[in-house]
């Protein structure tokens, strides 16, 4: 056999061997051999070596840790503050809550349910349920001394001032690093003054008025409008999230209260518009139930037409938010407008209807009861009283 034949034979044998090593039978042989290796004594060493090869390097693990840290919110507080006390993961905070009214009581209840200890000042109005659920101390100063965070939910600007700076007030019990959150609806101008005084004591101050009424307070679905420095807002955020859903940092101190005043203007004027429309339709002979139903499907639909329009038709004026309190809020709007040199003509006319309602003895009704003032002028009710 010549050299060329030998070369061809060698090439053919090599090709055949390659095919034999890559064919289905060869793969089966390798799997079988591997199975025998795993099945016998060397399996442990082989498996450990294999798993070790899959472990990330120290550098990779460090990079992953840094990535996770970058995705977490910054929890380090400003200098002088306790270590992020309002981190939601730190259950068992001591929270002072002053103002257990229609909205304040369920709000405090949500904080209690979140695992915090609630401290309240002694009041004759405290019922057995509140006394059983919350720790009761002598006065707001004692609340502030015992609590890490103090929350206020009281009716008006003078009430907040008295609770903060009156005899036995919160300021007397504050120490450096504590947080004061005012969730009342009060004057934006006064809020800035209160914040400056509290800040001078080495404490943070947040104005965080709410919208949503009794229903929102009970459901923990309140809209919360916040005026604060960003670091203070982050301290408070976990607590606010226990009480509300739509939480917005609007700007520095006073911005939350300004937003609440704007909210109250819109709500008041819309209640008045819904009341006018239903009085008109009813006196014209249309069924106000059907009118409201029809309007709910068009551009006139609104949350106020849905909720308060139904109250007007069904004559259910038990208070979620009282007329007297909304009257107070429009006073804040008109006073602030005067300071700013802004005309609010429709706000002023709606305020007159609230004033007429209070004069008629209806200040304790839900603010949807404003319709009664319109009904008096029309000498016609939207629907008969139950």
N, C-alpha and C positions, 0 to 999 in steps of 0.2 A: 504494500500500500504506500502511495507517495505522500510527500509532505502535505500537499493540499487536501488529500482525503483525511489525514490525521487531524488537520485543523478543523475541517468541517465536523468531524466526529466529536472533537472536544467542545466546539461551540454548541453542537446539538445537545451534548450531555449537560452542559452548563445551563442551557435554556430549559431543558427538561427538569433539572434540579430546581431552578428558580420557580418554574410553574408548580412543581411539587410542594415547594415551601410556601406558596401563596394561595394555593387552592383551598377549597372547602374542607378537604380531609386534613390538610396541614393546620388550618385554624382550629379544627376540632381536636387535633392532637395537642396543640398548645393549650387550649382550654382545659383538656383533661389533665395535662401535666401540671398546669397551674392549680387545678383543683386538688391534685394530690399534694402539691407543696403546701397549700393552705390547710389541707386536712390533716397533715402529719405534724410532727413536733415543731418544725421551724416556723409554723404559722404565726405564733405570737410575735416573734422577732420581725417577720416580714410585715405584719400588720402595723406594728409600732413604727417601723421605718416609713411605711407608706403614709400613715397619718401625720408623722412628723414633717414629711415633705409638703403637707397641705397647710401647715400652720403659717399664719402671716408672720413676716419678719417684725422685729422690734420697731423698726422705723415705720412699717405699715400700720402696726397697732397704735403707735403714737400719733400718726396722722389721722387715724380714725377717731381717736379720742378727742383730738383737737377739733375735728369736724363736728362731733357731737356737741362739744362745748359751745361751738359757734352757733349752733342751732337753738340752744337753750336761752331763755330770757336772762338778761343780766340781773342777778339777785343781790349783788353787792350793794349795800346801802351807802348813802353819802356819809362822809366822816362825822362821827359823833352820834350816829343812830345805832340802835340795837341791830344785830344781824338779821336782816330781812324778816322781821317778825310777822309780816302778813303774807308770806309765802303760803299758798293754799295747802302745801304738803305739811306745814307745821300746824297740826291740829292742836286744840287746847289752849288757844290764845285767850287772854282776859280782855273782853270787849265791854266797855261802858256804853250803855244805851240810855239816852235821856229823851223821853217822849213816846210813851206807849199808847198812842191814840189809835184811830181806825186803821191807819197805815203802819205806824211804828211798831205795833205789837206783832203783826205777822212778819215784818222785816226782821225784828229781833229773833223771832222764832226760827227763821231760816238760818240765821247765824248760829243759833243753838244747835240746830239739826246738822250743821256743817262741822260740829265738834268743838265749838268754842264755848267758853264760860262767859255768861252774860251777867253784868253787874248793873243794877238800876238804883236810882235814889228812892228813898221812902216817899210815898204819896198815899193819901187817904183813898185815892181812886184805884189803887192797885187791887185787882181781884185775886181770888184764891189761886186761880190758874197761874197768874204771873208770879205770885209769891212762891209757888211750888217749883216753877221752872227756872227762875232767876235768883241770883244772890241780891239781897236788898241791903243797902247801906244808908247812912244818915242823909247825905246830901250830894250835890254834884261834885263838891271838892273831894269827898271821900271816894266817889266813883273814879275821878281822875287819878287819885293817888293809888288806887288798886288796879287800874286798867292800863293796858299797853296802848290801846286805841279807844278814843271816846267819840261816839256818834250822837249827833243831835237831830231830832225830828220834832220840832215844835212849831207853833202856828205862825209867828210873825217876828219882825226885826227886834222889837223891844224884848220879846221872850228870849231870843238867842243872846242878846246882850246881857240880860239878867242872869241866864244860866251860865254864861261864860265869865262875866266879870262882877256880878253882884256878890253880896255877902254869902259865903259858903259856895262860891261858884267854881267852875271847872279850873279856872286859872290858878286858884289857890292850891290845887292839888297836882298841878303839872310839874314834871321834871324833864330835864333835857332829853330829847330823842323821841318823845311821845308824838302821837298823831291825832289831830282833831279833824273830824269829818262832819261838816254841817250839811244835812240833807233837807233842811227846811227850805221854804221858798221865801226869800227876804230881799232887802235892798242890795243891789250890786255895789253901790257906793259904800254902804255900811260894811258889807262883806270885806272889801279891801282894807278897811280900818281894823276890823276884827282880826284879819289874817296877819297884819303887820304887828299887832300886839302879841299874838300867839307866837309868831316867828321870833319876836324879841326875847321870848322865854326859852329859845332853843328847840322849839317844836315845829312840826309841819302842820299846815292848815290846808284843808281842801273844801271848796264849796261844791256840793254834788246834789243839787235839787233833782227831783224825780217827776216823771209823768206816767200815768197809767192807773191812778186811783186805787181804790180798795181792791179791785179785781186784780190789778197788776201786782199789788203788794202781796196778796195771798198766793198768787201763782209764781212769784219770784220772776216776773217778766217785765219789771219796770224799765222805762227808758231813763237813763241817768246821764245828766249833762254836767261835765266836770270842769271846774276852774282850779288849776294847780300847776306847780312846777312838775316837769316830767318825772323826776325821781320820786316825788311824793305820790304822784299818780300810780306809779308802778308798785309802791308799797301798799297802796289801798286797793289796787285792782282785784286781788283775790276775794276780798270782802265784798266789794261791789258786785262781783260776779255771782255771789251767793244770793243776792237780792234782785238782780236785774239781768236783762239780756242785751239791750242796745246801750252800750256804754261808750261815751265819746269824750275824749279830752279836747275841749274846745279851745282853751288858752289858759292864761294865768289866772290868779285869783280874781273873782268877779265875773269871769266869762261864763261860768256855769249858770250863775244867777241871771245874767243878761239873756242867755238862751232860754231860761225858764220863763222869763217875762215875755219874750217873743212867742213862746209856746202858748202862754195863757191868753195873749191877744188873739191868736188864731183860733183857739178853742172857744173863747167867749163869743167872738164874732160869728163863728160857724153855728154855735148853739142858737144864737139870735136869728140867724138866717133860716135854720131848720124850723124854729118856732114860728117865724113869720109865714113861711111857706105852708105849714100845716094848718095854722089859723085861717089863712086865706082860703085854702082848699076846702076845709071843713065848712066854713061859712058859705062858700059857694055851692054847697050841697054834695060835694064829692066825699066818698068814704076815705078818711085819712089813712086807714090801714092799707087800702088798695093804692092810694097815692104814694105812700112811702114805699110800698113794694115795687111800684113802677119806677120810681126814681132811683131805687137801688141798682137798677140795671143800666143806668145812663151815666152821663158825665157828672151829674150832681151827686153821685154816690160818695159816701165818706164814712169813716168810722163813727163819726158823731151822728150822722143820719141813721146808721145801723143801730147804735146803742141808745143814744139819747132820744132819737126820734121814736124808738119803741117805748121808751119811758113816757114820753109825752102822750102817746096813743093809749098806753095801758094804765097811765096815771100812777106810776110807781116812782115816787119821788123820795124814797128813803135814801139818805145821803151816802154817796160814794165819795163825793167832794162837795162840800157845802157852799151854798151861795155866798155866805158871809166871807168865806176864805177866798173865793174867786173875786169878790168885791175888793178885798185887800190886795190881791195880785194886780188888779187893774189900777188901783191907787198907785202901786209901785211903778207900773208902766207910765202913767200920766205924770208922776213926779219925775221919773227919769227923763221922760220926753221934754219936760220943762227945763231940766238942767242942760239938756242937749240942744234945746231950741228946735225941737221936732214937733210938728202937728200930728196928732192922732185922732182925727175927727170921729171915725166910727168907733174907736175904742171909748171915746168920751160918751157917745150916745148909748153904747151898750152898758157902760158903767152907770148911767142914769137908770137904766132898767133894773140893774142889780140893786141900786139904792132904793128904788120903788119897791122891790121885792122884800128887802129887809124892813122897810117902813111898814109893809103890810103884814109883818110877822112871819115871813117865809125864809128868813136868813138861814134857818137850820135845814132847809130842804136841799136835795141834790141840785147842782147848778143847772140841770135840765129843767128844773122848776121855774127858770126864767120865763118860760112860756106863759106862766100864769099872769105876769105883768102885761104881756101882749094880749092875752085873752080878756083881761079887764078892760083894756082900751077898746077892744073890738066888741065887747059885751057878748062874747061867744066863746065857749070852750072848744078845744080840739075834740074832746070826747068827754062824756059825763064822768065825774069823779066816782070811783068805786064806792 
